[in-house]
Amino acid sequence: MFSLIRIILSPLTFVYTFLIKARNYFFDKKIFKVTKVKALVLSVGNITVGGSGKTPTVIFLAQLLKKFERKTGILSRGYGRTSSGYLFVSDGSNIKTTVDECGDEMFLVSYETKLPSAVSERRVEGAHRLINDAGVDSIILDDAFQHRWIYRDLDIVLIDQSFLCKHGSVDQKMLPLGLMREPFNSFSRADIIIINRKFSEKQNIPVNLIEYFNNKNVFYGYYSEKGIFDVKTHNEFKVEEFQGQKSLLVCGIARPHSFLNVLEKNKIDITNKMIFTDHKNYTEKEVKSIRKQFYDTNAYSVLTTQKDAVKLNKFKKELDDIDIYYLKIELKLEEQERFEELIKNLVTSSQNEGAA
């Protein structure tokens, strides 16, 4: 059905491509005004729709800025949230909203980083208010590569390795026919490119795309599983403890292959699964379906992703008789010391400018 919709809408690809090129032209020629805020701004984004690994990267970058003793805040538009406008999500100690109000990714990031955070469709306004609300001197922008109205000191752009290697695939066409928000030549705006291989082996950049990576700081990222955690208690278990057990896998992320792949590599049975759309807004209807399949298949437990877990957690009462766990992952980088040096130099330069 999704492929059919893409084909039907394919003529709009030319319109979309024209609008993106025109918009970028106006920014490049400084016809559209870019606003600088009183903070060091680091943007994390991509040029494709979903599944590149922005959330683990934001968490990784947040921990790194903590290491360099920056007063860091995180700002996102809050994709899939029920609220609108500016919303102060966390003061760093307490999360002040629900997962529905701020979106699953921001709720997860706020919980993991313990940093001040906010959501706002208008990033400039959101940045000003986050600086005022939390007194931060650095801001990580989540999913902001296309949001060029706010000045950023560093643009980090991610791309999924498996997507990169889909040479000739319709997925590498612009929206709505393909999955690209911008063409590959938009990498020219990036300061750092992270090729996220997730749980896969490293592959070379395809020859037909290598020109877009020349003279860029390119890093390969990959995921490491930290363990499996109880959704209700957050108690930690080793992945090996789930080997051979018949679990029901529940997943609602953009590209579930990597989640299923790592479980299979760890000898966890992945045959019994329920795959939902990305950013699935779970309701009592889905919870009833999960309960039914859990008991119909005589599963030992429900195993899900951390992003799904923050949404399923609100159904503790409905799932009180079911053991439900999530796989926790973290991003790591090859040549991580070189990456840290780049961030350290940026921080030092910012501090020197502030002292001048």
N, C-alpha and C positions, 0 to 999 in steps of 0.2 A: 504493500500500500504506500509506504513512504517513498519507494523508488518511483512509483507511478505519479505521485504528487510532484516529485522533482522534475520528471519529464514534462508534465503538463505546464509547470511554471518556468521551464527552461528558457523560453523567449525573453523572460524578464532578466536573464543573466546579462544581456547587453546593456540594459538600462542600469542595473546595479553596478556593473563594471564602470560605466561612464560616470556615474555619480561618485564612486569611490576615487576615481582618478581626478575628477574635478575638485573634490573636497581636499585631497592631498596637495593638489596644485596650489590652491588658495592658501593652505598652511605653509607650504614651502616658499611661496612668494611673499609671505607675511601679510597677506590681505586679511586673513583671519587672525585676530589678536590672541596671543598666548599669554596667560597670566602666571606670574611667578609668585609663590607664597613664601612666608617666612619660615621655611623648613627645608631640610634636605629631602628631595623627593626621588624615590626609586620606584620605577614602574615594572610590573610583571605582567606580561601579556602574551598573545599568540596571534597567528594569522589564519587560524582555522577555527571551526566550530567544535568546541568541547574536547575533552579527553587528552590535553597536552600535559597536564600535571601542574597547573598553576597553584593549586592549594598547597601541595607539599612544598613547592618552591617558596611560597610566601612564608610558610612556617620555618623553612630552612634559613631564609634571609633574615627573618625576625630574630632567630636565635643568634645569628652572626652579628647583628647590630647590637644585641644585648652584650655580646662579648666585647664589643668596642665601646661599651658604656654610653650608648646613645639613648635618649628619651624618645622611644619609637612608638608611633601609632600606626594603625592599619585602616585603610579606607577602601571600601568596595561599593559598587552600586547595589549589591545585595540581590543577585539574580534569583527570581522565583519567590520573593518575599510578598507578604500580603500588605505591607505598609508602603508608604510612598514618602518622598521628601527626605530630609535629613533625620537620622535616628542614631542617637548615641547608644551603642550596643554594650560596651564594657568600659569600666574605668581601670581595668587591669587586675582588679581584685574580684569584682562581681559582674556577672553578666546580667544586664538590666532588662533584657527583652526575651521573647520566646524564639524558638527556631523558626516558627512561621513568620514572625514579624521581621526578622533580619535575614532569613535565608539560611539554608543548610551549611553552605561553605563558610560564611562569616561566623556562624555560631561555632562551627568546628575550629576555625582559626582562633577565635577569641578564647575558647576553652584551652586549646593547646599552647598558645603563646603566653597567656596571662598578660597581655598588653592592652592598652586602651585601643578601642576600635569603634568605627562608625560606618554607616552606609548612607549613600547619597547618590542620586542619579547625576547631580551636578557636582563634579569633583572639586571645582574651585571653591564653591560655597562650602562643600563638605570639609575640605582641607582647612579653610579659615575657621570653621566652627570646631573642628577637632583640635586644632592648635589652641583655641580659646578654652575648650572644655577640659583638656587633659594636659596642656602645657608641654606638648611634644616638640622636639627639635628635628625629628626625622619622620617621614611618612612613607609607608609602603603602599603603593596603589595596586590593588588587585584587579586584573583584567582591564588594563587601561591603555594598551598600545594604540587603540583606535581613538581614545579620548584625548585628543591633542590640544584641547583648550587650556590645560594646565601644564606649566613648564615642568619638566623632569630633569634631574641631574644625571640619571642613568636609566636607560631603557633595556630591560632584559626581555628577550623574546624566546619563547619555547616552541618546539615543534616535536611532534611524536615521530620517532624513528620509523615506525611501520608505515605511517602516512607518507613520510619523505620518500620511502622506497617504493611507493605505488606508482611507478613510472607508467604513464599512459592510461591511468585509471581516471574515470569520470570524477572521482572524488577530488582530484587535483584541479577541477574547474572551479570558477567563481560561483558563489551563491546566485540563485537557488538550485542550479543544476548540480554543482559540486559542493564541497564543504569549505571552500576558502573565503575568508572574510576580506582578504587582501591578496594581491599577487605576490609571488616570491621576491620580486624586486623591491618590495617594501622592507626587506631585511636591511636595506641601505640605511634605514633610520635607527637600527638596533646598535647598541653599544656592546652587548653581550648576547650571543645566541647559545641556547642550551638545547642540544638534541637529546631528547629523553627516550632512552631505550627501555625504560621500565625494568621488566624482568627478562628481557631478551638479550641475546648476544649482540655485541657491537658489529655494526655494518658500516661500510664506507659510504660516504655521500655519493649519490648517483652522479655520474659524469655530466649529465645534462643540466644539473643544478649547482655544480661546484662553483660556478662564477659568482653566485649570490653569497657565498661564504668566504670568498677571498678577502684578505686584509681585515677580517673580523676576529674578535675574541670568541672562539668557538669551544664549548665544553660539552662533554657527554655526561648526561645524568643517568642514574639508575636507581631502582628502588631496593630497599632492604626491609625485610619483614622484622618488626620489633617484637611480635608475639601476638597472641590472641587474648582478647580481654572480654570479660563479662559486661554486657551492656548495662545491667542494673547496678552492679557493685564495683565495676572497673577492676576487679581482681585479674591478675595476669596469669596466663598459662603458656606453656611452650607449644609451638606449632606441632611438634611431634606427638603431643598428647591426643591429637585429633586424627592421627593416621589410622586408617582402617575403619573409622566410625562412619556410620551412615547419617550424614547431616543434610538438612535442607538448606540450600544456598539461596539467599535472597539478595538481589542486586539491582540497583537503579542508578547506574552511572553511564557516562557517554560511551565508553569503550570497555565493556566488561571482560574482554579477552585476557587482559593482563591479570585481573583478579582471579579468573578461573585458571589461568596458566600457572600462577604461583602455587595455588592450592594443589593442582595436579602434580606439579614438580615435587611437592612435599607429601605426595602419596595420600592425598585426601580425596575421597570419592566425590566427583562433581556431577554425577549423573542426575541427581535429584535437585533440581533448581527452578527458581522462578525469576525471570529476567524482566525488569520493568524499564520504562523510559528514563532518560537522564533527569535528575532533579525530581524524581517521583514524589508527589505530594501524597503520602500514605493517609488513607482514611480508614474508617471502620470496615469498609467493604474489602479493602486489601488485607487488612488484619484478619478478617474472617477467612479469606482465601488462604492465607498463610497457615492459620490454625488447621484448616481442613486438610491441606496437603501434608502438613506435619504429621497429623494423626493417621491419615490415609496411608502414608508411606512408612509409618512406624519409625520415623527419624529419631535420632538420639538428641539432636539439638538443631537450632537455627544458626547459621553462620552467615554474616553479612559484612559489608564494608563499613568503615568508620563514618563515612558521609551518610550512609543509610541509617546507621545506628543512632545518630543524633535526632533523627526524625521518628524512629521506631520507639525511642526511649519514652516518648509521651504516652505510649500505650502499655505502660508497665502493668496496669491493672488487668487489661485484656490479655496480656501475655504472661501473667504471673505464674502460670503452671508450666511454662515452656522455658527451657534454658536457651538463652540467645546470646551469641558472642559476635565480636567483630575483629577482623584482621587489621592490625595497625601497621602502617608502613611509614618509612621516612625516605626522603630524597638524599642521595649522596652524589658527589661529583668526582669524576676522574680529574686529576690535577687540581684538587681542592685547595691546596696551598696557594696556587697561582690565582685562583678565584678570590680567596680571602685577601690576598695582597692588593688586588684591584679595588676591592671594597674598602680596605684600610686606607689606601691612597686617596680615595674619594672622600672618606670621612675626614682625614687629616687636612686635605685641601679645603674642605668646607669649614673646618674649625679655624684654619688660618685666615680665611676670608672674613669670618665672623669677628676675629680679634683685630683685624686691620682697621 
